Amino acid sequence: MDMPVPDATVLARKSQLVKRLQQVLPGDAIVSDEIETRAYECDALTAYKCPPMLAVLPSSTQEVSDILRICFEMGVPVVPRGSGTSLAGGALPTADCVILGVARMNRVLETDYDNRVIRVEAGRTNLSVSGAVAERDFFYAPDPSSQLACAIAGNIAMNSGGAHCLKYGVTTNNLLGVTLVLMDGTVTEIGGGYLDAGGLDLLGLICGSEGQLGVVTEASLRILPKPEGARPVLIGFDNNEVAGACVSDIIRAGVLPVAIEFMDRPCIEATEAFAKAGYPMCEALLIVEVEGSEAEIDAQLKVIKEIAGRHNPVELREAADEDEAARIWLGRKSAFGAMGQINDYMCLDGTIPITELPFVLRRISEMSQEFGLDVANVFHAGDGNMHPLILFDANKPGDLEICEAFGAEILKLCVEVGGCLTGEHGVGVEKRDLMVFQYSEADLEVQMGIKDVFDPGWLLNPAKVFPLAATEGRRSS
C-alpha cells in the first residue's frame, strides 16, 4: 500500500531545510535525491511504503542534536531509524518527514569488565556488542532473530527480546543508561553504568517508547560472563496443542531453561528446505536449551525429558556436541528468512500467559480456516511471546486486507486471554488502531500526556503507536 507523494509545499520546505542542515552536517550525511530516499521508504513491514522528504545520517550525538534543533525550529517531523528491521512499521516515514538514521554511530565507547558494562553508540548492531566482548568470555544477552543486522537503537525503541530472554530478560532488563536527545536538541543523560538509578524510572519509560520521546544516541548495556556450557534438546510432537501443554508443564515444574522455542509444521518444512538443520518432520517442534555446569545441565535436562515423555513426543533428541547444537539453532535463527523464500507474510507479536498456549494455538488454526490464509507459528514459547506468520500474496488484490483483518483478530485474542498486543516488535503503525482493545481511553490519555511533556509538538515519529485520530488531533492543537 503506497502512501501519498510529497506536494509542492513539502518540496519548498525541503529546499530550505537542506540549506540549514548543510551548515551542520557534511554533504554525504544528507540524502535528498528522490531516488536515493526510496531506500528509506519502508522498514521490514514492507506492505507500507512512503519516501521521506529526506534522510540524514549523523555521526555523533552533537550532529543529532543539531538536526533535531533545526527540525524543531522549522516544525519538521522526524522519524528515528536504526537498521530498518522493524516488523511493525516503527520506522515508516511520512512524506513531510526527515528520516534520522543512526547507522553511522556504531562505535564502542567504553568497556568496564569489572562492573560488567559496555557503552556503545546506538547504531551498533546487536550481535556486534557480544562480538566486542567475546575475547574476555562475556556476552550481551538479548538476541533478536535479526541480531546480525538490528541496531541497539531499535532494540531500545521496541524493548526487543530474543530466544534467550526467558532466562535473561528483554532489553529493559539489560539496559543501564542512555544518552537521549530531545526534539528541541537538548541532550540529557538517563541512568548510567549501574542498575536502578535513583529518582523517577525514566529509563523504563524510554525503553519501549518507540522513538516517541527522544532519540537515543548512546547506551550503557549490561554484559554477562558466558556460562560454562549450554545444551539444547529437540522435542517433536504430533500436535500443536500438546507441544503447548508441554511448555506450560516445564515452566510449572520450576525449571528455568535459557530458551524454549516453538515451531510448527509449515515453519519446520520451510526451514528444513532452507537451512537443512536436520529437523524431524512433525506437527510441532520445541527447542529447549539449558546452561550451566555439566552437572546442572544434566539435572535440568533430566527433568525436562521426563516432562516431555509424559506428552508422548514423536522425537526427543539431545545435542551430542557443539556442532549439533549449532545446527539446532541454525534452523530456528533461519526461520523468518526461510518463510520469506516461499511467500509474503505478516509477522505478528502478541504475548499471552503460558497456560493459554494450547487454546490460542487451536483458535489460530480455526481462524486460519475462517480467513482462508495459512499460518506458520514460530515463537518464544517460554515467555508466551507468539510470532504467528500469516502467509498471503501481496500481488493478489484483497489479500493484504484479509491478512490485516486476520492479524487483528489474533492480537485481540491475545488480549482477551490476558496477554498484550506486543512483546518485542512494538506497536508502530501495525497495531496503533488496536490500542483501544488493550487500553481504556483514560490509559491512552495518560500515555499521550507523557509524550506531550517530552515532545509538545508531536514531531517525533508521527502517526505511530497511538490511534491515528488522537495523534492528528494532538499535532494540530
RODO-2510 file (C-alpha; in nm, 4 decimals, decimal comma):
residues 477
     n   res          X          Y          Z
     1     m     0,0000     0,0000     0,0000
     2     d     0,1820     0,3160    -0,1203
     3     m     0,1495     0,6362     0,0776
     4     p     0,0915     0,9883    -0,0700
     5     v     0,3811     1,1554    -0,2536
     6     p     0,5217     1,4940    -0,1419
     7     d     0,3317     1,8038    -0,2571
     8     a     0,4718     2,1448    -0,3635
     9     t     0,4714     2,2763    -0,0064
    10     v     0,6830     1,9857     0,1110
    11     l     0,9285     2,0369    -0,1764
    12     a     0,9681     2,4066    -0,0953
    13     r     1,0308     2,3309     0,2715
    14     k     1,2766     2,0590     0,1704
    15     s     1,4994     2,3090    -0,0113
    16     q     1,5094     2,5407     0,2891
    17     l     1,5765     2,2512     0,5264
    18     v     1,8649     2,1145     0,3185
    19     k     2,0334     2,4557     0,3247
    20     r     2,0165     2,4704     0,7028
    21     l     2,1322     2,1112     0,7502
    22     q     2,4312     2,1707     0,5225
    23     q     2,5569     2,4180     0,7839
    24     v     2,5895     2,1456     1,0500
    25     l     2,6421     1,8225     0,8518
    26     p     2,8908     1,7024     0,5884
    27     g     2,7441     1,6704     0,2409
    28     d     2,7372     1,2909     0,2367
    29     a     2,5253     1,2868     0,5527
    30     i     2,2246     1,4380     0,3714
    31     v     2,0234     1,2175     0,1361
    32     s     1,7852     1,4387    -0,0599
    33     d     1,7695     1,2833    -0,4065
    34     e     1,4214     1,1393    -0,4669
    35     i     1,5597     0,8111    -0,5987
    36     e     1,8018     0,7671    -0,3082
    37     t     1,5394     0,8449    -0,0437
    38     r     1,3427     0,5400    -0,1616
    39     a     1,5952     0,3281     0,0270
    40     y     1,4201     0,4590     0,3407
    41     e     1,0579     0,4335     0,2221
    42     c     0,9795     0,1373     0,4477
    43     d     1,1228    -0,0927     0,7113
    44     a     1,0745    -0,4699     0,7380
    45     l     0,6950    -0,4223     0,7300
    46     t     0,7149    -0,3786     0,3526
    47     a     0,3399    -0,3690     0,2946
    48     y     0,3501     0,0060     0,3676
    49     k     0,5791     0,2472     0,1842
    50     c     0,6302     0,6219     0,1681
    51     p     0,9506     0,8010     0,0636
    52     p     1,0546     1,0620     0,3221
    53     m     1,1212     1,4245     0,2389
    54     l     1,4883     1,3485     0,3010
    55     a     1,7186     1,1388     0,5186
    56     v     2,0120     1,2395     0,7363
    57     l     2,2937     1,0173     0,8629
    58     p     2,4660     1,1798     1,1622
    59     s     2,7927     1,0529     1,3085
    60     s     2,7723     1,1963     1,6606
    61     t     2,5354     1,2999     1,9376
    62     q     2,6148     1,6642     1,8602
    63     e     2,5041     1,6194     1,4989
    64     v     2,1827     1,4525     1,6147
    65     s     2,1228     1,7477     1,8462
    66     d     2,1802     1,9970     1,5635
    67     i     1,9453     1,8091     1,3306
    68     l     1,6647     1,7924     1,5858
    69     r     1,7048     2,1583     1,6821
    70     i     1,6720     2,2662     1,3190
    71     c     1,3713     2,0414     1,2560
    72     f     1,2114     2,1630     1,5789
    73     e     1,2521     2,5262     1,4762
    74     m     1,1031     2,4537     1,1337
    75     g     0,8275     2,2248     1,2618
    76     v     0,9518     1,9293     1,0550
    77     p     0,8607     1,5780     1,1765
    78     v     1,1494     1,3368     1,2415
    79     v     1,1410     0,9559     1,2213
    80     p     1,4361     0,7908     1,4022
    81     r     1,5734     0,4802     1,2291
    82     g     1,8197     0,2160     1,3413
    83     s     1,8744    -0,0617     1,0864
    84     g     1,5204    -0,0650     0,9478
    85     t     1,4385    -0,4158     1,0710
    86     s     1,1145    -0,3151     1,2452
    87     l     0,8305    -0,5573     1,1737
    88     a     0,5613    -0,3166     1,2934
    89     g     0,6324    -0,0166     1,0712
    90     g     0,8155     0,1606     1,3526
    91     a     1,0399     0,3488     1,1077
    92     l     0,7812     0,4127     0,8344
    93     p     0,8247     0,7695     0,7040
    94     t     0,5655     1,0296     0,6226
    95     a     0,6043     1,2375     0,3076
    96     d     0,6875     1,5522     0,5063
    97     c     0,9387     1,3949     0,7470
    98     v     1,3125     1,3606     0,7891
    99     i     1,4492     1,0103     0,8462
   100     l     1,7219     1,0295     1,1099
   101     g     1,9350     0,7177     1,0677
   102     v     2,1937     0,6319     1,3331
   103     a     2,3740     0,3556     1,1393
   104     r     2,6994     0,5552     1,1220
   105     m     2,7068     0,5832     1,5018
   106     n     2,8453     0,2366     1,5742
   107     r     3,1495     0,2760     1,7989
   108     v     3,2249     0,1072     2,1298
   109     l     3,2832     0,3977     2,3690
   110     e     3,3830     0,2189     2,6893
   111     t     3,4108    -0,1350     2,8250
   112     d     3,4169    -0,1987     3,2012
   113     y     3,4523    -0,5710     3,2674
   114     d     3,4809    -0,5288     3,6448
   115     n     3,1373    -0,3695     3,6588
   116     r     3,0041    -0,5667     3,3606
   117     v     2,9104    -0,2657     3,1489
   118     i     2,9701    -0,1700     2,7881
   119     r     2,8793     0,1714     2,6472
   120     v     2,8134     0,1865     2,2745
   121     e     2,6708     0,4221     2,0182
   122     a     2,3126     0,3324     1,9356
   123     g     2,3745     0,2418     1,5722
   124     r     2,5892    -0,0571     1,6683
   125     t     2,4342    -0,3902     1,5747
   126     n     2,3115    -0,6241     1,8459
   127     l     2,5398    -0,9158     1,7613
   128     s     2,8494    -0,6965     1,7380
   129     v     2,8055    -0,5952     2,1030
   130     s     2,8681    -0,9550     2,2061
   131     g     3,1464    -0,9689     1,9490
   132     a     3,3200    -0,6754     2,1142
   133     v     3,3487    -0,8581     2,4478
   134     a     3,3812    -1,2175     2,3283
   135     e     3,7578    -1,2325     2,3820
   136     r     3,7004    -1,1892     2,7542
   137     d     3,4208    -1,4510     2,7546
   138     f     3,1401    -1,2022     2,8051
   139     f     2,8210    -1,1522     2,6037
   140     y     2,5162    -0,9278     2,5667
   141     a     2,2055    -1,1331     2,6459
   142     p     1,9128    -1,0021     2,4325
   143     d     1,9323    -1,1849     2,0980
   144     p     1,6544    -1,0991     1,8483
   145     s     1,6420    -1,3187     1,5384
   146     s     1,7569    -1,0151     1,3391
   147     q     2,0570    -0,9624     1,5716
   148     l     2,3061    -0,9738     1,2841
   149     a     2,1502    -0,6578     1,1400
   150     c     1,9301    -0,4861     1,4009
   151     a     2,0671    -0,1844     1,5875
   152     i     2,0746    -0,1211     1,9615
   153     a     1,8715     0,1944     1,8918
   154     g     1,5823    -0,0124     1,7572
   155     n     1,6209    -0,2727     2,0323
   156     i     1,5729     0,0032     2,2894
   157     a     1,2850     0,1600     2,0970
   158     m     1,0904    -0,1672     2,0827
   159     n     1,2230    -0,3328     2,4008
   160     s     1,3418    -0,6297     2,1933
   161     g     1,3925    -0,9753     2,3361
   162     g     1,5007    -1,2912     2,1596
   163     a     1,5305    -1,6637     2,2116
   164     h     1,7243    -1,6347     2,5376
   165     c     1,5033    -1,3743     2,7042
   166     l     1,3279    -1,6401     2,9133
   167     k     1,6254    -1,6500     3,1491
   168     y     1,7991    -1,3184     3,0897
   169     g     1,5105    -1,0849     3,0196
   170     v     1,4494    -0,8427     2,7350
   171     t     1,6257    -0,5146     2,6561
   172     t     1,4853    -0,3265     2,9560
   173     n     1,6426    -0,5858     3,1888
   174     n     1,9832    -0,5299     3,0310
   175     l     1,9790    -0,1538     2,9728
   176     l     2,1550     0,0623     3,2326
   177     g     2,1606     0,4096     3,0817
   178     v     2,1170     0,6177     2,7671
   179     t     2,2132     0,9468     2,6130
   180     l     1,8842     1,0910     2,4886
   181     v     1,8375     1,3882     2,2560
   182     l     1,5015     1,5621     2,2861
   183     m     1,3156     1,7105     1,9910
   184     d     1,4426     2,0622     2,0628
   185     g     1,8042     1,9396     2,0560
   186     t     1,8551     1,9145     2,4326
   187     v     2,0975     1,6351     2,5253
   188     t     2,0318     1,4517     2,8516
   189     e     2,1766     1,1509     3,0342
   190     i     1,9415     0,8975     3,1924
   191     g     2,0671     0,6191     3,4176
   192     g     2,4328     0,5187     3,3984
   193     g     2,6738     0,2301     3,4358
   194     y     2,4794     0,0653     3,7160
   195     l     2,1408    -0,0896     3,7929
   196     d     1,8406     0,1050     3,9216
   197     a     1,9335     0,4725     3,9131
   198     g     1,7631     0,6827     4,1788
   199     g     1,4585     0,9005     4,1249
   200     l     1,1897     0,8510     3,8631
   201     d     1,2308     0,5432     3,6410
   202     l     1,2783     0,7462     3,3251
   203     l     1,4911     0,4720     3,1730
   204     g     1,1964     0,2320     3,1975
   205     l     0,9893     0,4975     3,0231
   206     i     1,2373     0,5426     2,7374
   207     c     1,2881     0,1706     2,6721
   208     g     0,9983     0,0628     2,4544
   209     s     0,8814     0,4170     2,3759
   210     e     0,9326     0,3636     2,0001
   211     g     1,1082     0,6943     1,9340
   212     q     0,8127     0,8939     2,0644
   213     l     1,0037     1,0763     2,3390
   214     g     1,3556     1,1329     2,2091
   215     v     1,6416     0,9890     2,0037
   216     v     1,8797     0,7527     2,1847
   217     t     2,2365     0,8058     2,0622
   218     e     2,4396     0,6107     2,3212
   219     a     2,3578     0,3240     2,5558
   220     s     2,5150     0,1591     2,8601
   221     l     2,4412    -0,2128     2,8450
   222     r     2,4830    -0,4944     3,0935
   223     i     2,7264    -0,7639     2,9801
   224     l     2,7478    -1,1058     3,1410
   225     p     3,0105    -1,3799     3,1711
   226     k     2,9435    -1,6663     2,9329
   227     p     2,8016    -1,9749     3,1067
   228     e     3,0224    -2,2802     3,1489
   229     g     2,8213    -2,4645     2,8901
   230     a     2,4855    -2,4938     2,7186
   231     r     2,2945    -2,7764     2,5545
   232     p     1,9701    -2,7775     2,3550
   233     v     1,7252    -3,0623     2,3090
   234     l     1,4777    -3,1083     2,0221
   235     i     1,1330    -3,2399     2,1157
   236     g     0,8884    -3,3251     1,8371
   237     f     0,5116    -3,3716     1,8778
   238     d     0,2287    -3,4735     1,6505
   239     n     0,0026    -3,1931     1,7791
   240     n     0,0483    -2,8187     1,8380
   241     e    -0,1662    -2,8173     2,1498
   242     v     0,0322    -3,0990     2,3085
   243     a     0,3536    -2,9060     2,2462
   244     g     0,1974    -2,6013     2,4101
   245     a     0,0926    -2,8078     2,7095
   246     c     0,4488    -2,9413     2,7414
   247     v     0,5838    -2,5843     2,7561
   248     s     0,3362    -2,4965     3,0294
   249     d     0,4346    -2,8046     3,2323
   250     i     0,8070    -2,7273     3,2033
   251     i     0,7562    -2,3766     3,3395
   252     r     0,5204    -2,5048     3,6107
   253     a     0,7874    -2,7504     3,7253
   254     g     1,0144    -2,4650     3,8269
   255     v     1,2840    -2,5387     3,5711
   256     l     1,4283    -2,2255     3,4075
   257     p     1,5702    -2,3074     3,0646
   258     v     1,7613    -2,0325     2,8919
   259     a     1,5213    -2,0722     2,5977
   260     i     1,2092    -2,2581     2,4845
   261     e     1,1330    -2,2066     2,1153
   262     f     0,8313    -2,3371     1,9220
   263     m     0,7957    -2,4162     1,5503
   264     d     0,5003    -2,5802     1,3739
   265     r     0,4986    -2,7988     1,0619
   266     p     0,4762    -2,5248     0,7946
   267     c     0,7711    -2,3482     0,9540
   268     i     0,9659    -2,6724     1,0063
   269     e     0,9250    -2,7681     0,6405
   270     a     1,0293    -2,4258     0,5106
   271     t     1,3236    -2,4035     0,7495
   272     e     1,4483    -2,7526     0,6668
   273     a     1,4398    -2,6798     0,2944
   274     f     1,6261    -2,3522     0,3537
   275     a     1,8817    -2,4349     0,6267
   276     k     1,8901    -2,8175     0,6249
   277     a     1,9332    -2,8311     1,0015
   278     g     1,8148    -3,1916     1,0282
   279     y     1,4791    -3,1244     1,1918
   280     p     1,2252    -3,4090     1,2197
   281     m     0,9130    -3,3725     1,0078
   282     c     0,6432    -3,3463     1,2760
   283     e     0,3491    -3,1199     1,3592
   284     a     0,5260    -2,9194     1,6297
   285     l     0,8833    -2,8836     1,7493
   286     l     1,0269    -2,7439     2,0703
   287     i     1,3879    -2,6352     2,1133
   288     v     1,4671    -2,6273     2,4836
   289     e     1,8121    -2,5125     2,5919
   290     v     1,9630    -2,5166     2,9405
   291     e     2,3003    -2,3950     3,0573
   292     g     2,5455    -2,4120     3,3467
   293     s     2,7961    -2,6729     3,4577
   294     e     2,7730    -3,0234     3,3139
   295     a     2,6048    -3,1417     3,6344
   296     e     2,3496    -2,8594     3,6187
   297     i     2,2782    -2,9245     3,2523
   298     d     2,2277    -3,2965     3,3110
   299     a     1,9984    -3,2361     3,6080
   300     q     1,7809    -2,9835     3,4230
   301     l     1,7554    -3,1919     3,1077
   302     k     1,6573    -3,4963     3,3118
   303     v     1,3534    -3,3106     3,4456
   304     i     1,2670    -3,1655     3,1033
   305     k     1,2903    -3,5031     2,9298
   306     e     1,0722    -3,6632     3,1967
   307     i     0,8064    -3,3957     3,1460
   308     a     0,8281    -3,4267     2,7675
   309     g     0,7959    -3,8053     2,7948
   310     r     0,4566    -3,7674     2,9607
   311     h     0,3346    -3,5922     2,6425
   312     n     0,4343    -3,8793     2,4098
   313     p     0,6854    -3,6994     2,1852
   314     v     0,7476    -3,8430     1,8397
   315     e     1,1144    -3,7492     1,8729
   316     l     1,3424    -3,6386     2,1559
   317     r     1,6976    -3,5551     2,0539
   318     e     1,9641    -3,4106     2,2825
   319     a     2,2553    -3,2305     2,1148
   320     a     2,5596    -3,4581     2,1334
   321     d     2,8184    -3,1879     2,0666
   322     e     2,8648    -2,8212     1,9816
   323     d     2,8213    -2,8832     1,6097
   324     e     2,4811    -3,0446     1,6566
   325     a     2,3781    -2,7682     1,8982
   326     a     2,4748    -2,5064     1,6389
   327     r     2,2680    -2,6814     1,3728
   328     i     1,9650    -2,6888     1,6002
   329     w     1,9869    -2,3125     1,6445
   330     l     2,0710    -2,2542     1,2776
   331     g     1,7246    -2,3762     1,1869
   332     r     1,5470    -2,1535     1,4377
   333     k     1,7510    -1,8440     1,3508
   334     s     1,6783    -1,9036     0,9810
   335     a     1,3028    -1,9393     1,0239
   336     f     1,1926    -1,5919     0,9142
   337     g     1,4231    -1,5876     0,6133
   338     a     1,3067    -1,9370     0,5196
   339     m     0,9405    -1,8361     0,5256
   340     g     1,0199    -1,5325     0,3112
   341     q     1,1515    -1,7686     0,0422
   342     i     0,8103    -1,9246    -0,0112
   343     n     0,5561    -1,6472     0,0419
   344     d     0,4784    -1,2943     0,1538
   345     y     0,3952    -1,2916     0,5216
   346     m     0,2989    -1,0667     0,8081
   347     c     0,4722    -1,1453     1,1372
   348     l     0,2646    -1,0757     1,4482
   349     d     0,3857    -1,0273     1,8036
   350     g     0,1133    -1,0968     2,0592
   351     t     0,2071    -1,2154     2,4075
   352     i    -0,0062    -1,4497     2,6174
   353     p     0,0032    -1,6351     2,9517
   354     i     0,1867    -1,9679     2,9100
   355     t    -0,1169    -2,1623     3,0311
   356     e    -0,3188    -2,0290     2,7359
   357     l    -0,0819    -2,1632     2,4695
   358     p    -0,2874    -2,4754     2,3804
   359     f    -0,6117    -2,2775     2,3494
   360     v    -0,4604    -1,9915     2,1479
   361     l    -0,2832    -2,2269     1,9065
   362     r    -0,6122    -2,4081     1,8465
   363     r    -0,8006    -2,0833     1,7853
   364     i    -0,5348    -1,9579     1,5426
   365     s    -0,5732    -2,2812     1,3467
   366     e    -0,9514    -2,2378     1,3398
   367     m    -0,9234    -1,8737     1,2303
   368     s    -0,6835    -1,9773     0,9543
   369     q    -0,9652    -2,1820     0,8066
   370     e    -1,2136    -1,8982     0,8539
   371     f    -0,9970    -1,6388     0,6766
   372     g    -0,8596    -1,8764     0,4136
   373     l    -0,4935    -1,7893     0,4803
   374     d    -0,2254    -2,0254     0,6055
   375     v    -0,0331    -1,9552     0,9258
   376     a     0,3115    -2,0684     1,0342
   377     n     0,3935    -2,0450     1,4043
   378     v     0,7437    -1,9796     1,5360
   379     f     0,7884    -1,8043     1,8673
   380     h     0,9440    -1,7690     2,2106
   381     a     0,7226    -2,0198     2,3875
   382     g     0,8924    -1,9889     2,7259
   383     d     0,7556    -1,6409     2,7892
   384     g     0,4463    -1,6652     2,5689
   385     n     0,5749    -1,4234     2,3043
   386     m     0,3995    -1,5508     1,9921
   387     h     0,5029    -1,4759     1,6325
   388     p     0,2345    -1,6174     1,4000
   389     l     0,3342    -1,5662     1,0361
   390     i     0,0256    -1,5101     0,8215
   391     l     0,1004    -1,6069     0,4616
   392     f    -0,0551    -1,4038     0,1801
   393     d     0,0043    -1,2941    -0,1787
   394     a     0,0951    -0,9264    -0,1980
   395     n     0,0118    -0,9264    -0,5705
   396     k    -0,3387    -1,0641    -0,5203
   397     p    -0,5993    -0,7872    -0,4763
   398     g    -0,7608    -0,8001    -0,1344
   399     d    -0,5161    -1,0486     0,0172
   400     l    -0,3346    -0,7878     0,2266
   401     e    -0,6622    -0,6579     0,3689
   402     i    -0,7706    -1,0129     0,4623
   403     c    -0,4294    -1,0685     0,6218
   404     e    -0,4630    -0,7496     0,8263
   405     a    -0,8106    -0,8443     0,9463
   406     f    -0,6886    -1,1922     1,0408
   407     g    -0,3908    -1,0464     1,2258
   408     a    -0,6134    -0,8068     1,4173
   409     e    -0,8291    -1,0956     1,5380
   410     i    -0,5233    -1,2878     1,6577
   411     l    -0,3986    -0,9868     1,8525
   412     k    -0,7410    -0,9263     2,0046
   413     l    -0,7415    -1,2920     2,1100
   414     c    -0,4086    -1,2399     2,2857
   415     v    -0,5542    -0,9510     2,4863
   416     e    -0,8731    -1,1450     2,5641
   417     v    -0,6812    -1,4329     2,7265
   418     g    -0,4854    -1,1937     2,9498
   419     g    -0,1922    -1,1070     2,7239
   420     c    -0,0973    -0,7954     2,5294
   421     l    -0,0590    -0,6626     2,1759
   422     t     0,3195    -0,6762     2,1585
   423     g     0,6118    -0,8435     2,3284
   424     e     0,9073    -0,7001     2,1377
   425     h     0,8138    -0,5760     1,7894
   426     g     0,6335    -0,2688     1,9144
   427     v     0,3077    -0,1064     1,8106
   428     g     0,4311     0,1108     1,5229
   429     v     0,1627     0,1559     1,2580
   430     e     0,0630    -0,2109     1,2606
   431     k    -0,1196    -0,2101     1,5937
   432     r    -0,1928     0,1563     1,6616
   433     d    -0,5674     0,1241     1,5972
   434     l    -0,5810    -0,1875     1,8178
   435     m    -0,4535     0,0008     2,1225
   436     v    -0,8149     0,0687     2,2252
   437     f    -0,8650    -0,3062     2,2786
   438     q    -0,5909    -0,3171     2,5414
   439     y    -0,6131     0,0282     2,6973
   440     s    -0,9016     0,2406     2,8155
   441     e    -0,9444     0,5972     2,6989
   442     a    -0,8009     0,7169     3,0312
   443     d    -0,4963     0,4894     2,9922
   444     l    -0,4227     0,6258     2,6469
   445     e    -0,4710     0,9826     2,7662
   446     v    -0,2017     0,9313     3,0325
   447     q     0,0378     0,7854     2,7754
   448     m    -0,0231     1,0686     2,5326
   449     g     0,0176     1,3179     2,8165
   450     i     0,3711     1,1859     2,8733
   451     k     0,4515     1,2466     2,5067
   452     d     0,3121     1,5994     2,5463
   453     v     0,5851     1,6622     2,8043
   454     f     0,8762     1,5240     2,6026
   455     d     0,7570     1,6289     2,2554
   456     p     0,4908     1,9020     2,2810
   457     g     0,4719     1,9491     1,9038
   458     w     0,4293     1,5755     1,8404
   459     l     0,7050     1,5885     1,5798
   460     l     0,8883     1,2685     1,6772
   461     n     0,7906     0,9517     1,4894
   462     p     0,4463     1,0773     1,3825
   463     a     0,1464     0,8530     1,3132
   464     k     0,2765     0,5680     1,5280
   465     v     0,1676     0,3885     1,8475
   466     f    -0,1496     0,5842     1,9250
   467     p    -0,4785     0,5709     1,7298
   468     l    -0,4358     0,7997     1,4306
   469     a    -0,7275     1,0304     1,5105
   470     a    -0,5812     1,1048     1,8535
   471     t    -0,2363     1,1613     1,7079
   472     e    -0,3528     1,4067     1,4436
   473     g    -0,5631     1,5908     1,6992
   474     r    -0,2588     1,6364     1,9202
   475     r    -0,0370     1,7572     1,6366
   476     s    -0,2892     2,0150     1,5219
   477     s    -0,3604     2,1522     1,8708
***
